[in-house]
């Protein structure tokens, strides 16, 4: 869209005689350079979006896999583990430490 508008402006300026041939060529070269930069940025943006999507998916999977465990000082414990008077219990898909008492 920008390229079309800028090209139209360049053509109008050339046809009205406001711009010399050399300046017209320089403007066209600058327009081509800007279009190339826009295309490169578009490719970089698509690549970044793809990487971000993959990272989000990886984190989501890790979170789902770790939801059945309790953690203490960086160590992972499975459901049912009793440690320091607490038990790792899985309630509604999320494990957490609860006070443990024998009944």
WODA-V392951 format. One record per residue. N is the residue number from 0. RES is the residue in one small letter. SS is DSSP state (H for helix, E for strand, - for the rest). PSI is psi in whole degrees, 0 to 359 (999 if undefined). Layout:
# WODA-V392951
n res ss psi
N RES SS PSI
N RES SS PSI
This chain:
# WODA-V392951
n res ss psi
0 x - 312
1 x H 320
2 x H 319
3 x H 314
4 x H 314
5 x H 322
6 x H 320
7 x H 319
8 x H 318
9 x H 317
10 x H 318
11 x H 316
12 x H 319
13 x H 317
14 x H 330
15 x H 353
16 x - 11
17 x - 341
18 x - 137
19 x - 167
20 x H 318
21 x H 316
22 x H 324
23 x H 316
24 x H 321
25 x H 319
26 x H 318
27 x H 320
28 x H 318
29 x H 319
30 x H 317
31 x H 319
32 x H 317
33 x H 321
34 x H 320
35 x H 317
36 x H 320
37 x H 316
38 x H 318
39 x H 318
40 x H 324
41 x H 317
42 x H 317
43 x H 320
44 x H 316
45 x H 321
46 x H 317
47 x H 319
48 x H 321
49 x H 315
50 x H 317
51 x H 318
52 x H 318
53 x H 320
54 x H 318
55 x H 317
56 x H 317
57 x H 314
58 x H 320
59 x H 316
60 x H 318
61 x H 319
62 x H 317
63 x H 322
64 x H 327
65 x H 355
66 x - 344
67 x - 11
68 x E 156
69 x E 149
70 x E 141
71 x E 119
72 x - 39
73 x - 354
74 x E 144
75 x E 133
76 x E 141
77 x E 164
78 x - 135
79 x - 350
80 x - 131
81 x E 127
82 x E 125
83 x - 41
84 x - 16
85 x E 154
86 x E 141
87 x E 115
88 x E 142
89 x E 111
90 x E 124
91 x - 47
92 x - 359
93 x E 123
94 x E 145
95 x E 160
96 x E 133
97 x E 154
98 x E 134
99 x - 128
100 x - 133
101 x - 137
102 x - 999
